[in-house]
């Protein structure tokens, strides 16, 4: 249907009037907003929030959509620490399409022991160059959100607790979890990555217990879904609390379509005095393992699949 020219012009004017230009909100001791939470309270859709180097004993609930929240220096120079909002964690992303960059999030503790560096509470979160240090969970994704969680060039150290079990990353049944070029080290008790997503991809990343890490699995997809793990360094340490395997699929019952399980070109090492499998596959989909290098007392595959 053709819209009359006069009506089209009116609609254009109304649309323009409703559009608010994105702003830049500066956070720091000598900036308009002294704390991230103050900027979060004023942020509008599409804003850029720039946080100056410093240590902020603070937490924030980000309610607007399509925000970019970034430290202005190196990630280790801009630290958000030791608070929790809503009994959930340091940053709560209630808005969709948020990007978080160049920060350190540390010390998330809450009464139910499920505190997160970032609690993803709306669709589509991107995390780039962020350090998650000593939190009960690094990133925790609500069960009622959708879309993707993309993590790039980030670091997860000393995260996890198991009462209830917290992890480096714990994602509910979203569409995609993709982790690229990120490091997980010395996770405590639970998993480096636990994903109930329809598709889980871990690419060019480093997942190691080290001498004192007590993690259970390196990667778990408890309900199946497509799984791709490529180009990673994977190590189970002497204090791992679960010797079964590093990548475990379908342990809690396969609920998602599982069109592929591809584990290729990884290095897997077991440093403990026990045997462990690179892949434990409890789904009916055949796992394909190819080009992986095993050392220590590592074994390749337990369950359905083939090793090439």
FILO-697162 format. One record per residue: residue number from 1; x, y, z of N, C-alpha, C in turn. Coordinates in nm, 2 decimals, decimal comma. Atoms other than C-alpha are relative to their C-alpha. Example, Ala and Ser with C-alpha at 12.3 -4.5 7.8 and 13.67 -1.06 7.14 Angstrom:
2
REC seq   n_xx   n_yy   n_zz  ca_xx  ca_yy  ca_zz   c_xx   c_yy   c_zz
REC   1   0,09  -0,12   0,00   1,23  -0,45   0,78   0,09   0,12   0,00
REC   2  -0,09  -0,11   0,00   1,37  -0,11   0,71  -0,08   0,11   0,08
//
This chain:
308
REC seq   n_xx   n_yy   n_zz  ca_xx  ca_yy  ca_zz   c_xx   c_yy   c_zz
REC   1   0,08  -0,12   0,00   0,00   0,00   0,00   0,09   0,12   0,00
REC   2  -0,08  -0,12   0,01   0,14   0,34  -0,10  -0,05   0,10   0,11
REC   3   0,03  -0,10  -0,10   0,15   0,59   0,19   0,00   0,14  -0,06
REC   4   0,00  -0,14   0,05   0,04   0,95   0,09   0,13   0,08   0,04
REC   5  -0,12  -0,08  -0,03   0,34   1,19   0,07  -0,01   0,07   0,13
REC   6   0,02  -0,08  -0,12   0,20   1,41   0,35   0,01  -0,09   0,12
REC   7   0,00   0,09  -0,11   0,14   1,12   0,58   0,14  -0,06   0,02
REC   8  -0,14   0,06  -0,02   0,49   0,97   0,51   0,09   0,11   0,06
REC   9  -0,09  -0,11  -0,06   0,65   1,31   0,59  -0,03   0,01   0,15
REC  10   0,04  -0,01  -0,14   0,45   1,32   0,92   0,06  -0,11   0,08
REC  11  -0,06   0,11  -0,07   0,56   0,97   1,01   0,15   0,01   0,02
REC  12  -0,14  -0,02   0,00   0,92   1,06   0,93   0,03   0,10   0,11
REC  13  -0,02  -0,10  -0,11   0,90   1,36   1,16  -0,02  -0,06   0,13
REC  14   0,03   0,06  -0,13   0,74   1,17   1,44   0,11  -0,10   0,04
REC  15  -0,11   0,09  -0,03   1,01   0,90   1,41   0,12   0,07   0,04
REC  16  -0,12  -0,07  -0,03   1,28   1,15   1,41  -0,01   0,06   0,14
REC  17   0,01  -0,06  -0,14   1,14   1,32   1,72   0,01  -0,10   0,11
REC  18  -0,01   0,10  -0,10   1,13   0,99   1,90   0,14  -0,05   0,02
REC  19  -0,13   0,06   0,00   1,49   0,91   1,82   0,09   0,09   0,09
REC  20  -0,10  -0,08  -0,09   1,75   1,02   2,09   0,14  -0,04  -0,04
REC  21  -0,14   0,03   0,04   2,11   1,05   1,98   0,07  -0,07   0,12
REC  22  -0,08   0,07  -0,10   2,35   0,82   2,16   0,09   0,09   0,07
REC  23  -0,09  -0,09  -0,08   2,56   0,98   2,43   0,12  -0,07   0,05
REC  24  -0,11   0,06  -0,07   2,89   0,92   2,60   0,00   0,04   0,14
REC  25   0,00  -0,02  -0,14   2,88   0,89   2,97   0,14  -0,03   0,06
REC  26  -0,14   0,02  -0,06   3,22   0,93   3,15  -0,01  -0,03   0,15
REC  27   0,00   0,04  -0,14   3,28   0,76   3,48   0,14   0,01   0,05
REC  28  -0,13  -0,01  -0,07   3,57   0,83   3,72   0,00   0,10   0,11
REC  29  -0,01  -0,09  -0,11   3,68   1,03   4,02  -0,02   0,14  -0,03
REC  30   0,01  -0,13   0,04   3,69   1,35   3,83  -0,09   0,02  -0,12
REC  31   0,09   0,00   0,12   3,42   1,27   3,57  -0,14   0,03   0,05
REC  32   0,13  -0,03  -0,04   3,05   1,36   3,56  -0,07  -0,11   0,09
REC  33   0,05   0,11  -0,08   2,97   1,01   3,71   0,11  -0,06   0,07
REC  34  -0,11   0,05  -0,07   3,19   0,90   3,99   0,00  -0,15   0,02
REC  35   0,01   0,14  -0,01   3,06   0,54   4,00  -0,07  -0,06  -0,12
REC  36   0,08   0,07   0,11   2,94   0,29   3,73  -0,15   0,00   0,03
REC  37   0,14   0,01  -0,03   2,61   0,26   3,91  -0,07   0,13  -0,03
REC  38   0,06  -0,13   0,03   2,55   0,63   3,87  -0,03   0,02  -0,15
REC  39   0,02  -0,01   0,14   2,60   0,61   3,50  -0,11  -0,10  -0,05
REC  40   0,10   0,09   0,03   2,38   0,30   3,48  -0,14   0,05   0,02
REC  41   0,14  -0,06  -0,03   2,09   0,49   3,64  -0,04   0,10  -0,10
REC  42   0,03  -0,10   0,09   2,11   0,75   3,37   0,01  -0,05  -0,15
REC  43  -0,03   0,05   0,14   2,20   0,54   3,06  -0,13  -0,02  -0,07
REC  44   0,11   0,02   0,10   1,97   0,54   2,76   0,05  -0,09  -0,11
REC  45  -0,03   0,09   0,10   1,95   0,30   2,47   0,11   0,05  -0,09
REC  46  -0,10  -0,04   0,09   2,27   0,31   2,26   0,12   0,08   0,05
REC  47  -0,11  -0,08  -0,06   2,49   0,50   2,50   0,13  -0,07   0,01
REC  48  -0,13   0,05  -0,03   2,86   0,45   2,54   0,04   0,05   0,14
REC  49  -0,04  -0,03  -0,14   2,98   0,43   2,90   0,15  -0,02   0,01
REC  50  -0,15   0,01  -0,01   3,36   0,50   2,95   0,04   0,01   0,14
REC  51  -0,03   0,01  -0,14   3,50   0,40   3,28   0,15   0,02   0,02
REC  52  -0,14  -0,03  -0,02   3,84   0,55   3,38   0,07  -0,10   0,09
REC  53  -0,07   0,09  -0,09   4,11   0,34   3,55  -0,02   0,04   0,14
REC  54   0,03  -0,01  -0,14   4,06   0,29   3,92  -0,07  -0,12   0,05
REC  55   0,07   0,11  -0,07   3,91   0,06   4,17  -0,13   0,05   0,05
REC  56   0,14  -0,05  -0,03   3,53   0,10   4,21  -0,06  -0,11   0,09
REC  57   0,08   0,09  -0,09   3,37  -0,08   4,51  -0,15   0,03  -0,03
REC  58   0,13  -0,04   0,05   3,04  -0,08   4,33  -0,06  -0,12  -0,08
REC  59   0,06   0,09   0,09   2,79  -0,28   4,13  -0,10   0,08  -0,08
REC  60   0,09  -0,08   0,09   2,55  -0,17   3,85  -0,10  -0,09  -0,07
REC  61   0,11   0,06   0,08   2,22  -0,27   3,69  -0,02   0,08  -0,13
REC  62   0,01  -0,06   0,13   2,23  -0,19   3,32  -0,13  -0,03  -0,07
REC  63   0,14   0,02   0,05   1,87  -0,15   3,20  -0,02   0,04  -0,14
REC  64   0,02  -0,04   0,14   1,91   0,02   2,87   0,05  -0,10  -0,10
REC  65  -0,04   0,09   0,11   1,96  -0,16   2,54   0,12   0,05  -0,08
REC  66  -0,11  -0,03   0,09   2,26  -0,17   2,31   0,10   0,09   0,06
REC  67  -0,11  -0,07  -0,07   2,50  -0,02   2,56   0,14  -0,06  -0,04
REC  68  -0,14   0,04   0,00   2,88  -0,03   2,52   0,06   0,05   0,13
REC  69  -0,05  -0,04  -0,13   3,04  -0,03   2,86   0,15  -0,04   0,00
REC  70  -0,14   0,03   0,02   3,42   0,00   2,84   0,09   0,07   0,10
REC  71  -0,10  -0,07  -0,07   3,72   0,07   3,05   0,09   0,07  -0,10
REC  72  -0,08  -0,09   0,09   3,94   0,34   2,90   0,15  -0,04   0,00
REC  73  -0,14   0,05   0,00   4,27   0,17   2,99   0,01  -0,15  -0,02
REC  74  -0,01   0,14   0,01   4,40  -0,18   3,02  -0,11  -0,07   0,10
REC  75   0,10   0,06  -0,08   4,15  -0,43   3,17   0,04  -0,01   0,15
REC  76  -0,04   0,01  -0,13   4,36  -0,48   3,48   0,00   0,14   0,08
REC  77  -0,01  -0,13  -0,06   4,36  -0,10   3,55  -0,14   0,05   0,04
REC  78   0,13  -0,05  -0,04   3,98  -0,06   3,58  -0,08  -0,12   0,06
REC  79   0,05   0,11  -0,08   3,84  -0,28   3,85  -0,13   0,03   0,07
REC  80   0,13  -0,01  -0,07   3,48  -0,33   3,97   0,00  -0,11   0,10
REC  81  -0,03   0,11  -0,10   3,49  -0,52   4,30  -0,10   0,01   0,12
REC  82   0,04   0,02  -0,14   3,33  -0,65   4,62  -0,14   0,05   0,03
REC  83   0,14  -0,04  -0,03   2,96  -0,55   4,58  -0,09  -0,09  -0,07
REC  84   0,09   0,08   0,08   2,65  -0,72   4,46  -0,13   0,08  -0,01
REC  85   0,13  -0,06   0,02   2,33  -0,58   4,32  -0,11  -0,10  -0,01
REC  86   0,11   0,09   0,00   2,00  -0,75   4,39   0,03  -0,14   0,05
REC  87  -0,04   0,13  -0,05   2,18  -1,04   4,56   0,04  -0,09  -0,12
REC  88  -0,03   0,07   0,12   2,31  -1,14   4,21   0,14   0,01  -0,05
REC  89  -0,13  -0,02   0,05   2,64  -0,99   4,12   0,04   0,14  -0,03
REC  90  -0,06  -0,13   0,02   2,86  -0,70   4,01  -0,07   0,08  -0,11
REC  91   0,08  -0,06   0,11   2,70  -0,62   3,67  -0,12  -0,09  -0,04
REC  92   0,13   0,07   0,04   2,34  -0,72   3,59  -0,04   0,07  -0,13
REC  93   0,04  -0,05   0,13   2,26  -0,68   3,22  -0,15  -0,02  -0,03
REC  94   0,14   0,01   0,02   1,89  -0,62   3,21  -0,04   0,05  -0,14
REC  95   0,02  -0,04   0,13   1,91  -0,45   2,87   0,06  -0,10  -0,10
REC  96  -0,04   0,09   0,11   1,95  -0,64   2,54   0,11   0,06  -0,08
REC  97  -0,11  -0,05   0,09   2,25  -0,62   2,31   0,11   0,08   0,06
REC  98  -0,10  -0,07  -0,07   2,50  -0,50   2,57   0,14  -0,06  -0,04
REC  99  -0,14   0,04   0,02   2,88  -0,51   2,51   0,08   0,05   0,12
REC 100  -0,08  -0,03  -0,11   3,12  -0,51   2,80   0,15  -0,02  -0,04
REC 101  -0,14   0,01   0,04   3,50  -0,44   2,74   0,09   0,05   0,10
REC 102  -0,12  -0,06  -0,07   3,83  -0,38   2,91  -0,02   0,03   0,15
REC 103   0,02  -0,02  -0,14   3,74  -0,43   3,27   0,05  -0,12   0,08
REC 104  -0,01   0,11  -0,09   3,82  -0,65   3,57  -0,12   0,00   0,10
REC 105   0,11   0,02  -0,09   3,53  -0,79   3,77   0,04  -0,10   0,10
REC 106  -0,05   0,08  -0,10   3,62  -0,94   4,10  -0,07   0,00   0,13
REC 107   0,06   0,01  -0,13   3,49  -1,06   4,43  -0,15   0,00   0,01
REC 108   0,14   0,01  -0,01   3,13  -1,13   4,35  -0,04  -0,10   0,10
REC 109   0,04   0,09  -0,11   2,98  -1,28   4,66  -0,15   0,04   0,04
REC 110   0,14  -0,02  -0,04   2,61  -1,32   4,75  -0,04  -0,10   0,10
REC 111   0,04   0,09  -0,11   2,42  -1,49   5,04  -0,02  -0,14  -0,05
REC 112   0,02   0,14   0,05   2,32  -1,79   4,82   0,12  -0,06  -0,07
REC 113  -0,13   0,05   0,05   2,68  -1,83   4,70  -0,01  -0,02  -0,16
REC 114   0,02   0,01   0,15   2,57  -1,78   4,33   0,03   0,14  -0,07
REC 115  -0,03  -0,14   0,05   2,72  -1,43   4,27   0,08  -0,01  -0,12
REC 116  -0,07   0,00   0,13   2,84  -1,35   3,92   0,07   0,13  -0,02
REC 117  -0,06  -0,13   0,05   3,08  -1,10   3,77  -0,09   0,07  -0,09
REC 118   0,11  -0,05   0,09   2,82  -1,06   3,50  -0,12  -0,09   0,01
REC 119   0,12   0,08   0,01   2,46  -1,18   3,54  -0,08   0,04  -0,13
REC 120   0,07  -0,03   0,12   2,31  -1,19   3,19  -0,15  -0,03   0,01
REC 121   0,14   0,01  -0,03   1,94  -1,12   3,23  -0,09   0,05  -0,12
REC 122   0,08  -0,04   0,12   1,84  -1,01   2,87   0,08  -0,06  -0,12
REC 123  -0,06   0,06   0,12   1,92  -1,13   2,52   0,13   0,07  -0,05
REC 124  -0,12  -0,04   0,08   2,26  -1,10   2,35   0,09   0,09   0,07
REC 125  -0,11  -0,06  -0,08   2,57  -1,02   2,55   0,13  -0,03  -0,07
REC 126  -0,14   0,01   0,05   2,92  -0,96   2,41   0,09   0,05   0,10
REC 127  -0,10  -0,03  -0,10   3,22  -0,96   2,64   0,13  -0,01  -0,06
REC 128  -0,13   0,00   0,07   3,56  -0,86   2,51   0,11   0,06   0,09
REC 129  -0,12  -0,05  -0,08   3,89  -0,83   2,70  -0,04   0,03   0,15
REC 130   0,04  -0,02  -0,14   3,73  -0,87   3,05   0,06  -0,11   0,08
REC 131  -0,06   0,09  -0,10   3,90  -1,03   3,35  -0,10  -0,03   0,11
REC 132   0,09   0,04  -0,11   3,68  -1,23   3,59   0,09  -0,08   0,10
REC 133  -0,09   0,06  -0,10   3,88  -1,30   3,90  -0,07  -0,02   0,13
REC 134   0,04   0,03  -0,14   3,77  -1,48   4,22  -0,15   0,04   0,02
REC 135   0,15  -0,02  -0,02   3,39  -1,47   4,17  -0,06  -0,14   0,02
REC 136   0,07   0,13  -0,01   3,14  -1,74   4,26  -0,04  -0,05  -0,14
REC 137   0,01   0,03   0,14   3,05  -1,74   3,89   0,07   0,11  -0,08
REC 138  -0,05  -0,10   0,08   3,23  -1,56   3,62  -0,11   0,07  -0,07
REC 139   0,12  -0,05   0,06   2,93  -1,51   3,39  -0,11  -0,11   0,02
REC 140   0,12   0,08  -0,03   2,59  -1,65   3,48  -0,12   0,05  -0,08
REC 141   0,11  -0,03   0,09   2,31  -1,66   3,22  -0,13  -0,05   0,06
REC 142   0,14   0,04  -0,05   1,94  -1,66   3,33  -0,06  -0,10  -0,10
REC 143   0,06   0,11   0,08   1,73  -1,95   3,21  -0,11   0,06  -0,10
REC 144   0,12  -0,05   0,08   1,46  -1,72   3,05   0,05   0,10  -0,11
REC 145  -0,04  -0,09   0,10   1,68  -1,53   2,80   0,04  -0,08  -0,13
REC 146  -0,02   0,06   0,13   1,76  -1,60   2,43   0,12   0,07  -0,06
REC 147  -0,10  -0,06   0,07   2,01  -1,51   2,17   0,14  -0,06   0,03
REC 148  -0,14   0,05  -0,01   2,39  -1,53   2,22   0,07   0,06   0,12
REC 149  -0,11  -0,05  -0,08   2,67  -1,50   2,46   0,13  -0,02  -0,07
REC 150  -0,12   0,01   0,07   2,99  -1,42   2,29   0,11   0,06   0,09
REC 151  -0,11  -0,04  -0,09   3,32  -1,40   2,49   0,12  -0,01  -0,08
REC 152  -0,12  -0,01   0,07   3,64  -1,29   2,33   0,11   0,05   0,09
REC 153  -0,13  -0,06  -0,06   4,00  -1,23   2,46  -0,02   0,03   0,15
REC 154   0,03  -0,03  -0,14   3,89  -1,26   2,82   0,07  -0,11   0,09
REC 155  -0,07   0,08  -0,09   4,03  -1,43   3,13  -0,09  -0,03   0,12
REC 156   0,08   0,05  -0,11   3,86  -1,64   3,40   0,09  -0,07   0,10
REC 157  -0,10   0,06  -0,09   4,08  -1,71   3,71  -0,07  -0,01   0,14
REC 158   0,05   0,02  -0,14   3,98  -1,86   4,05  -0,15   0,02   0,02
REC 159   0,14   0,00  -0,02   3,61  -1,86   3,98  -0,06  -0,13   0,03
REC 160   0,07   0,13  -0,03   3,36  -2,12   4,09  -0,01  -0,03   0,15
REC 161   0,03   0,05  -0,14   3,21  -2,26   4,41  -0,11  -0,10  -0,02
REC 162   0,10   0,10   0,03   2,99  -2,56   4,45  -0,10  -0,02   0,11
REC 163   0,11   0,01  -0,10   2,72  -2,48   4,70  -0,09   0,12  -0,01
REC 164   0,01   0,09   0,11   2,53  -2,44   4,47   0,11   0,02  -0,10
REC 165  -0,12   0,00   0,09   2,77  -2,51   4,18   0,00   0,13  -0,08
REC 166  -0,03  -0,12   0,09   2,91  -2,19   4,02   0,12  -0,04  -0,09
REC 167  -0,10   0,04   0,10   3,14  -2,20   3,72   0,07   0,13  -0,06
REC 168  -0,05  -0,11   0,07   3,36  -1,99   3,50  -0,10   0,07  -0,08
REC 169   0,12  -0,05   0,07   3,07  -1,95   3,26  -0,11  -0,11   0,02
REC 170   0,11   0,09  -0,01   2,73  -2,10   3,32  -0,12   0,06  -0,08
REC 171   0,11  -0,06   0,09   2,47  -2,05   3,04  -0,12  -0,09   0,00
REC 172   0,13   0,08   0,02   2,11  -2,16   3,02  -0,03  -0,03  -0,14
REC 173   0,03   0,05   0,13   1,93  -2,27   2,71  -0,02   0,11  -0,11
REC 174   0,00  -0,11   0,10   2,02  -1,97   2,49   0,04  -0,07  -0,14
REC 175  -0,03   0,06   0,14   2,09  -2,01   2,11   0,14  -0,04  -0,02
REC 176  -0,14   0,02   0,03   2,46  -1,98   2,11   0,09   0,05   0,12
REC 177  -0,11  -0,04  -0,08   2,76  -1,97   2,35   0,12  -0,02  -0,09
REC 178  -0,12   0,00   0,08   3,08  -1,88   2,16   0,11   0,06   0,09
REC 179  -0,11  -0,05  -0,08   3,41  -1,84   2,35   0,12  -0,01  -0,09
REC 180  -0,12  -0,01   0,09   3,72  -1,73   2,15   0,12   0,06   0,08
REC 181  -0,13  -0,06  -0,04   4,08  -1,67   2,25  -0,01   0,04   0,15
REC 182   0,02  -0,03  -0,14   4,00  -1,68   2,62   0,07  -0,10   0,09
REC 183  -0,08   0,09  -0,09   4,18  -1,83   2,93  -0,08  -0,03   0,12
REC 184   0,06   0,04  -0,12   4,03  -2,03   3,21   0,10  -0,07   0,09
REC 185  -0,11   0,06  -0,08   4,26  -2,12   3,50  -0,05  -0,01   0,15
REC 186   0,02   0,02  -0,14   4,23  -2,26   3,85  -0,15   0,02   0,04
REC 187   0,14   0,00  -0,04   3,85  -2,30   3,85  -0,02  -0,09   0,12
REC 188   0,02   0,07  -0,12   3,72  -2,42   4,18  -0,13  -0,08   0,00
REC 189   0,11   0,10  -0,03   3,50  -2,73   4,22  -0,09  -0,02  -0,12
REC 190   0,09   0,03   0,11   3,26  -2,68   3,93   0,07   0,00  -0,14
REC 191  -0,06   0,01   0,14   3,33  -2,64   3,55   0,06   0,13  -0,04
REC 192  -0,05  -0,12   0,07   3,53  -2,40   3,35  -0,12   0,06  -0,08
REC 193   0,11  -0,04   0,08   3,24  -2,38   3,11  -0,11  -0,10   0,01
REC 194   0,12   0,08   0,01   2,89  -2,52   3,15  -0,11   0,07  -0,08
REC 195   0,09  -0,06   0,10   2,65  -2,46   2,86  -0,12  -0,09  -0,03
REC 196   0,12   0,07   0,04   2,29  -2,56   2,81  -0,05   0,06  -0,13
REC 197   0,04  -0,07   0,13   2,29  -2,36   2,48  -0,03  -0,10  -0,11
REC 198   0,03   0,08   0,12   2,16  -2,50   2,15   0,13  -0,03  -0,07
REC 199  -0,13   0,02   0,06   2,51  -2,45   2,02   0,11   0,06   0,09
REC 200  -0,11  -0,04  -0,08   2,84  -2,43   2,21   0,13  -0,01  -0,08
REC 201  -0,13  -0,01   0,08   3,17  -2,32   2,04   0,10   0,05   0,09
REC 202  -0,12  -0,05  -0,07   3,50  -2,29   2,22   0,12  -0,01  -0,09
REC 203  -0,09  -0,01   0,10   3,77  -2,18   1,99   0,13   0,07   0,05
REC 204  -0,13  -0,06  -0,03   4,15  -2,11   2,04   0,01   0,05   0,14
REC 205   0,00  -0,04  -0,14   4,11  -2,10   2,41   0,09  -0,09   0,09
REC 206  -0,09   0,07  -0,09   4,31  -2,22   2,71  -0,08  -0,03   0,13
REC 207   0,08   0,04  -0,11   4,13  -2,42   2,98   0,09  -0,10   0,09
REC 208  -0,09   0,08  -0,08   4,36  -2,55   3,26  -0,03   0,01   0,14
REC 209   0,02   0,00  -0,15   4,33  -2,65   3,62   0,13   0,06   0,07
REC 210  -0,13  -0,03  -0,07   4,70  -2,59   3,70   0,02  -0,09   0,12
REC 211  -0,03   0,09  -0,11   4,85  -2,74   4,01  -0,11   0,00   0,12
REC 212   0,09  -0,01  -0,11   4,57  -2,63   4,25  -0,15   0,01  -0,04
REC 213   0,14  -0,01   0,04   4,25  -2,60   4,04  -0,07  -0,13   0,04
REC 214   0,08   0,12  -0,04   3,97  -2,84   4,16  -0,12  -0,02  -0,09
REC 215   0,12   0,00   0,09   3,74  -2,81   3,86  -0,05  -0,15  -0,02
REC 216   0,05   0,13   0,04   3,51  -3,10   3,76   0,03  -0,02  -0,15
REC 217  -0,03   0,01   0,14   3,49  -3,07   3,38   0,05   0,13  -0,06
REC 218  -0,04  -0,13   0,07   3,65  -2,82   3,14  -0,11   0,06  -0,08
REC 219   0,11  -0,05   0,07   3,35  -2,80   2,92  -0,11  -0,10   0,02
REC 220   0,11   0,09  -0,01   3,01  -2,95   2,98  -0,12   0,05  -0,08
REC 221   0,13  -0,03   0,07   2,70  -2,95   2,75  -0,10  -0,11   0,05
REC 222   0,07   0,10  -0,07   2,47  -3,14   2,99  -0,13  -0,05  -0,08
REC 223   0,12   0,03   0,08   2,17  -3,13   2,75   0,02  -0,01  -0,15
REC 224  -0,03   0,01   0,14   2,34  -3,18   2,42   0,01   0,13  -0,07
REC 225  -0,02  -0,11   0,09   2,32  -2,93   2,14   0,13  -0,02  -0,08
REC 226  -0,12   0,01   0,08   2,58  -2,88   1,88   0,12   0,05   0,08
REC 227  -0,13  -0,03  -0,07   2,94  -2,87   2,02   0,11   0,00  -0,09
REC 228  -0,12  -0,01   0,08   3,25  -2,75   1,85   0,11   0,05   0,09
REC 229  -0,11  -0,04  -0,08   3,58  -2,73   2,04   0,13  -0,01  -0,09
REC 230  -0,11   0,00   0,10   3,88  -2,63   1,82   0,12   0,08   0,04
REC 231  -0,12  -0,08  -0,02   4,24  -2,52   1,87   0,02   0,04   0,14
REC 232  -0,01  -0,03  -0,14   4,23  -2,53   2,25   0,11  -0,08   0,07
REC 233  -0,09   0,07  -0,09   4,48  -2,62   2,52  -0,09  -0,04   0,12
REC 234   0,09   0,05  -0,11   4,30  -2,84   2,78   0,08  -0,08   0,09
REC 235  -0,08   0,07  -0,10   4,45  -2,96   3,10  -0,08  -0,03   0,12
REC 236   0,06   0,04  -0,12   4,31  -3,16   3,39   0,12  -0,02   0,10
REC 237  -0,11   0,00  -0,09   4,52  -3,11   3,70  -0,01  -0,11   0,11
REC 238  -0,01   0,11  -0,10   4,62  -3,33   4,00  -0,12   0,01   0,10
REC 239   0,10  -0,01  -0,10   4,34  -3,19   4,22  -0,14   0,01  -0,06
REC 240   0,13   0,00   0,06   4,05  -3,21   3,97  -0,09  -0,09   0,08
REC 241   0,09   0,08  -0,08   3,74  -3,33   4,15  -0,08  -0,10  -0,08
REC 242   0,06   0,10   0,08   3,61  -3,53   3,86   0,09  -0,05  -0,11
REC 243  -0,11   0,05   0,09   3,85  -3,75   3,67  -0,06  -0,06  -0,13
REC 244   0,06   0,07   0,11   3,60  -3,88   3,41   0,04   0,06  -0,13
REC 245  -0,03  -0,05   0,13   3,66  -3,64   3,12   0,01   0,15   0,01
REC 246  -0,01  -0,14   0,01   3,73  -3,29   3,00  -0,12   0,06  -0,07
REC 247   0,11  -0,05   0,07   3,45  -3,24   2,75  -0,11  -0,10   0,01
REC 248   0,10   0,10  -0,04   3,13  -3,41   2,87  -0,14   0,05  -0,06
REC 249   0,12  -0,04   0,08   2,81  -3,41   2,66  -0,12  -0,10   0,04
REC 250   0,12   0,08  -0,03   2,46  -3,53   2,76  -0,01  -0,06   0,13
REC 251   0,00   0,07  -0,13   2,52  -3,61   3,12  -0,13   0,01   0,07
REC 252   0,12  -0,02  -0,07   2,19  -3,47   3,24  -0,12  -0,03  -0,09
REC 253   0,11   0,03   0,10   1,98  -3,60   2,94   0,00   0,09  -0,12
REC 254   0,00  -0,08   0,12   1,99  -3,48   2,58  -0,14   0,05  -0,03
REC 255   0,13  -0,06   0,02   1,71  -3,23   2,54   0,00   0,08  -0,13
REC 256  -0,01  -0,08   0,12   1,84  -3,03   2,24   0,04  -0,08  -0,12
REC 257  -0,05   0,06   0,12   1,89  -3,13   1,88   0,16   0,01   0,00
REC 258  -0,15   0,00  -0,01   2,26  -3,23   1,85   0,05  -0,04  -0,14
REC 259  -0,03   0,04   0,14   2,35  -3,21   1,48   0,15  -0,03  -0,02
REC 260  -0,14   0,03   0,01   2,73  -3,22   1,54   0,07   0,01   0,13
REC 261  -0,10  -0,01  -0,11   3,00  -3,28   1,79   0,14  -0,01  -0,06
REC 262  -0,13   0,00   0,07   3,34  -3,18   1,65   0,10   0,05   0,10
REC 263  -0,10  -0,04  -0,09   3,65  -3,17   1,86   0,13  -0,02  -0,08
REC 264  -0,11   0,02   0,09   3,96  -3,10   1,65   0,12   0,10   0,04
REC 265  -0,12  -0,08  -0,01   4,32  -2,98   1,67   0,02   0,06   0,14
REC 266  -0,02  -0,04  -0,14   4,33  -2,95   2,05   0,12  -0,07   0,06
REC 267  -0,10   0,07  -0,08   4,60  -3,04   2,30  -0,06  -0,03   0,13
REC 268   0,06   0,04  -0,13   4,48  -3,24   2,60   0,10  -0,07   0,08
REC 269  -0,10   0,06  -0,09   4,70  -3,32   2,90  -0,07  -0,03   0,13
REC 270   0,04   0,03  -0,13   4,63  -3,50   3,22   0,12   0,00   0,09
REC 271  -0,11  -0,01  -0,09   4,86  -3,41   3,50  -0,02  -0,07   0,13
REC 272   0,03   0,07  -0,12   4,70  -3,61   3,77   0,04  -0,15  -0,01
REC 273  -0,03   0,14   0,00   4,77  -3,97   3,86  -0,13  -0,08  -0,02
REC 274   0,13   0,07   0,03   4,45  -4,10   3,69  -0,01   0,02  -0,15
REC 275   0,04  -0,01   0,14   4,31  -4,16   3,34  -0,12   0,09  -0,02
REC 276   0,12  -0,09   0,03   4,07  -3,91   3,18  -0,02   0,01  -0,15
REC 277   0,03  -0,01   0,15   3,90  -3,88   2,84  -0,02   0,14  -0,04
REC 278   0,02  -0,13   0,06   3,91  -3,58   2,62  -0,15   0,02  -0,02
REC 279   0,14  -0,02   0,02   3,55  -3,64   2,53  -0,08  -0,12   0,06
REC 280   0,09   0,10  -0,05   3,28  -3,83   2,72  -0,14   0,04  -0,07
REC 281   0,12  -0,03   0,07   2,97  -3,85   2,49  -0,11  -0,09   0,03
REC 282   0,12   0,08  -0,03   2,64  -3,97   2,62  -0,12   0,03  -0,09
REC 283   0,11  -0,02   0,10   2,44  -3,85   2,32   0,01  -0,11  -0,10
REC 284   0,00   0,09   0,11   2,34  -4,06   2,02   0,07   0,05  -0,12
REC 285  -0,07  -0,06   0,11   2,52  -3,82   1,79   0,15  -0,04   0,01
REC 286  -0,14   0,04   0,00   2,87  -3,95   1,69   0,09   0,12   0,01
REC 287  -0,11  -0,10  -0,01   3,15  -3,73   1,81   0,11  -0,03  -0,10
REC 288  -0,11   0,01   0,09   3,42  -3,66   1,56   0,12   0,06   0,06
REC 289  -0,13  -0,05  -0,06   3,77  -3,62   1,71   0,11  -0,02  -0,11
REC 290  -0,11   0,01   0,10   4,05  -3,54   1,47   0,11   0,11   0,03
REC 291  -0,12  -0,09  -0,01   4,40  -3,39   1,49   0,03   0,04   0,15
REC 292  -0,03  -0,04  -0,13   4,40  -3,38   1,87   0,13  -0,07   0,05
REC 293  -0,13   0,06  -0,06   4,73  -3,44   2,07  -0,02  -0,02   0,14
REC 294   0,02   0,04  -0,14   4,71  -3,63   2,40   0,13  -0,02   0,07
REC 295  -0,12   0,03  -0,07   4,97  -3,65   2,67  -0,04  -0,03   0,15
REC 296   0,03   0,05  -0,14   5,00  -3,77   3,03  -0,08  -0,13  -0,01
REC 297   0,09   0,12   0,01   4,74  -4,04   3,10  -0,13   0,03  -0,06
REC 298   0,12  -0,04   0,08   4,49  -3,88   2,86  -0,04  -0,11  -0,09
REC 299   0,06   0,08   0,10   4,26  -4,09   2,65  -0,10   0,08  -0,09
REC 300   0,07  -0,08   0,10   4,05  -3,98   2,35  -0,15   0,00   0,02
REC 301   0,14   0,00   0,01   3,69  -4,09   2,36  -0,07  -0,11   0,08
REC 302   0,08   0,09  -0,06   3,44  -4,26   2,58  -0,15   0,03  -0,05
REC 303   0,13  -0,02   0,05   3,10  -4,31   2,41   0,00   0,00  -0,15
REC 304   0,03   0,01   0,14   2,96  -4,28   2,06   0,09   0,10  -0,08
REC 305  -0,07  -0,08   0,09   3,19  -4,15   1,79   0,12  -0,07  -0,06
REC 306  -0,12   0,05   0,06   3,52  -4,19   1,61   0,12   0,10   0,02
REC 307  -0,12  -0,07  -0,02   3,88  -4,08   1,65   0,08  -0,01  -0,13
REC 308  -0,07   0,00   0,13   4,07  -3,98   1,33   0,14   0,05   0,02
//
